Amino acid sequence: TNLGVLDVGHKGLHIVELASGVTEAELRAATEATVV
């Protein structure tokens, strides 16, 4: 996504890398998927 690089796992999305200037909280707020 434009917010970062994510891997899809069995229990949800795994954050690989956040885009410059994006916080983990912003990414979590922008998706309905589970971020683990």
N, CA, C and O atoms as a GROMACS GRO file, in nm:
protein
  144
    1THR      N    1   0.084  -0.119   0.000
    1THR     CA    2   0.000   0.000   0.000
    1THR      C    3   0.088   0.124   0.000
    1THR      O    4   0.210   0.114   0.005
    2ASN      N    5   0.026   0.240  -0.006
    2ASN     CA    6   0.103   0.364   0.002
    2ASN      C    7   0.143   0.396   0.146
    2ASN      O    8   0.215   0.492   0.171
    3LEU      N    9   0.096   0.315   0.242
    3LEU     CA   10   0.130   0.336   0.383
    3LEU      C   11   0.249   0.253   0.427
    3LEU      O   12   0.314   0.284   0.527
    4GLY      N   13   0.279   0.148   0.354
    4GLY     CA   14   0.391   0.062   0.390
    4GLY      C   15   0.385  -0.071   0.319
    4GLY      O   16   0.302  -0.093   0.231
    5VAL      N   17   0.475  -0.159   0.360
    5VAL     CA   18   0.483  -0.294   0.304
    5VAL      C   19   0.430  -0.390   0.409
    5VAL      O   20   0.474  -0.389   0.524
    6LEU      N   21   0.334  -0.474   0.368
    6LEU     CA   22   0.269  -0.567   0.460
    6LEU      C   23   0.276  -0.708   0.404
    6LEU      O   24   0.268  -0.727   0.283
    7ASP      N   25   0.292  -0.807   0.492
    7ASP     CA   26   0.283  -0.949   0.456
    7ASP      C   27   0.151  -1.002   0.511
    7ASP      O   28   0.108  -0.963   0.620
    8VAL      N   29   0.088  -1.090   0.436
    8VAL     CA   30  -0.036  -1.152   0.481
    8VAL      C   31  -0.001  -1.284   0.548
    8VAL      O   32   0.059  -1.372   0.487
    9GLY      N   33  -0.039  -1.296   0.676
    9GLY     CA   34  -0.014  -1.418   0.751
    9GLY      C   35  -0.145  -1.484   0.789
    9GLY      O   36  -0.252  -1.434   0.757
   10HIS      N   37  -0.136  -1.597   0.858
   10HIS     CA   38  -0.255  -1.671   0.898
   10HIS      C   39  -0.341  -1.595   0.998
   10HIS      O   40  -0.463  -1.609   0.998
   11LYS      N   41  -0.278  -1.514   1.082
   11LYS     CA   42  -0.352  -1.442   1.186
   11LYS      C   43  -0.378  -1.296   1.151
   11LYS      O   44  -0.441  -1.225   1.229
   12GLY      N   45  -0.329  -1.250   1.037
   12GLY     CA   46  -0.352  -1.112   0.997
   12GLY      C   47  -0.232  -1.057   0.921
   12GLY      O   48  -0.148  -1.132   0.872
   13LEU      N   49  -0.227  -0.925   0.912
   13LEU     CA   50  -0.120  -0.858   0.839
   13LEU      C   51   0.000  -0.834   0.929
   13LEU      O   52  -0.016  -0.800   1.047
   14HIS      N   53   0.118  -0.851   0.874
   14HIS     CA   54   0.243  -0.824   0.945
   14HIS      C   55   0.308  -0.704   0.879
   14HIS      O   56   0.325  -0.702   0.757
   15ILE      N   57   0.345  -0.605   0.957
   15ILE     CA   58   0.412  -0.487   0.903
   15ILE      C   59   0.557  -0.521   0.875
   15ILE      O   60   0.631  -0.561   0.964
   16VAL      N   61   0.597  -0.505   0.750
   16VAL     CA   62   0.736  -0.526   0.710
   16VAL      C   63   0.811  -0.393   0.716
   16VAL      O   64   0.922  -0.385   0.768
   17GLU      N   65   0.747  -0.289   0.662
   17GLU     CA   66   0.810  -0.157   0.660
   17GLU      C   67   0.702  -0.051   0.647
   17GLU      O   68   0.606  -0.068   0.571
   18LEU      N   69   0.716   0.057   0.721
   18LEU     CA   70   0.623   0.170   0.712
   18LEU      C   71   0.679   0.272   0.613
   18LEU      O   72   0.801   0.290   0.604
   19ALA      N   73   0.590   0.338   0.539
   19ALA     CA   74   0.632   0.445   0.449
   19ALA      C   75   0.686   0.562   0.532
   19ALA      O   76   0.652   0.577   0.649
   20SER      N   77   0.768   0.641   0.471
   20SER     CA   78   0.826   0.758   0.537
   20SER      C   79   0.716   0.849   0.590
   20SER      O   80   0.626   0.889   0.516
   21GLY      N   81   0.724   0.882   0.718
   21GLY     CA   82   0.627   0.973   0.778
   21GLY      C   83   0.499   0.908   0.827
   21GLY      O   84   0.413   0.977   0.882
   22VAL      N   85   0.484   0.776   0.808
   22VAL     CA   86   0.362   0.705   0.851
   22VAL      C   87   0.392   0.633   0.982
   22VAL      O   88   0.495   0.567   0.996
   23THR      N   89   0.301   0.646   1.078
   23THR     CA   90   0.318   0.576   1.206
   23THR      C   91   0.240   0.445   1.202
   23THR      O   92   0.151   0.426   1.119
   24GLU      N   93   0.275   0.356   1.293
   24GLU     CA   94   0.202   0.229   1.304
   24GLU      C   95   0.055   0.255   1.338
   24GLU      O   96  -0.033   0.187   1.287
   25ALA      N   97   0.029   0.353   1.423
   25ALA     CA   98  -0.108   0.386   1.461
   25ALA      C   99  -0.188   0.433   1.340
   25ALA      O  100  -0.306   0.399   1.326
   26GLU      N  101  -0.128   0.511   1.252
   26GLU     CA  102  -0.196   0.558   1.131
   26GLU      C  103  -0.230   0.441   1.039
   26GLU      O  104  -0.339   0.435   0.983
   27LEU      N  105  -0.136   0.348   1.024
   27LEU     CA  106  -0.161   0.231   0.941
   27LEU      C  107  -0.275   0.147   0.998
   27LEU      O  108  -0.364   0.106   0.925
   28ARG      N  109  -0.271   0.123   1.128
   28ARG     CA  110  -0.377   0.044   1.194
   28ARG      C  111  -0.514   0.111   1.178
   28ARG      O  112  -0.614   0.042   1.158
   29ALA      N  113  -0.519   0.243   1.188
   29ALA     CA  114  -0.645   0.316   1.176
   29ALA      C  115  -0.700   0.312   1.034
   29ALA      O  116  -0.820   0.328   1.013
   30ALA      N  117  -0.613   0.293   0.936
   30ALA     CA  118  -0.653   0.298   0.796
   30ALA      C  119  -0.704   0.164   0.742
   30ALA      O  120  -0.752   0.159   0.630
   31THR      N  121  -0.693   0.056   0.819
   31THR     CA  122  -0.736  -0.075   0.772
   31THR      C  123  -0.830  -0.141   0.871
   31THR      O  124  -0.820  -0.121   0.992
   32GLU      N  125  -0.921  -0.221   0.818
   32GLU     CA  126  -1.010  -0.299   0.904
   32GLU      C  127  -0.950  -0.436   0.933
   32GLU      O  128  -0.999  -0.508   1.020
   33ALA      N  129  -0.845  -0.471   0.861
   33ALA     CA  130  -0.780  -0.601   0.881
   33ALA      C  131  -0.705  -0.602   1.014
   33ALA      O  132  -0.670  -0.498   1.068
   34THR      N  133  -0.682  -0.722   1.066
   34THR     CA  134  -0.605  -0.738   1.188
   34THR      C  135  -0.457  -0.721   1.156
   34THR      O  136  -0.405  -0.786   1.066
   35VAL      N  137  -0.390  -0.633   1.230
   35VAL     CA  138  -0.246  -0.614   1.213
   35VAL      C  139  -0.179  -0.672   1.336
   35VAL      O  140  -0.203  -0.629   1.449
   36VAL      N  141  -0.093  -0.773   1.312
   36VAL     CA  142  -0.025  -0.840   1.424
   36VAL      C  143   0.123  -0.807   1.425
   36VAL      O  144   0.196  -0.854   1.512
   0.00000   0.00000   0.00000
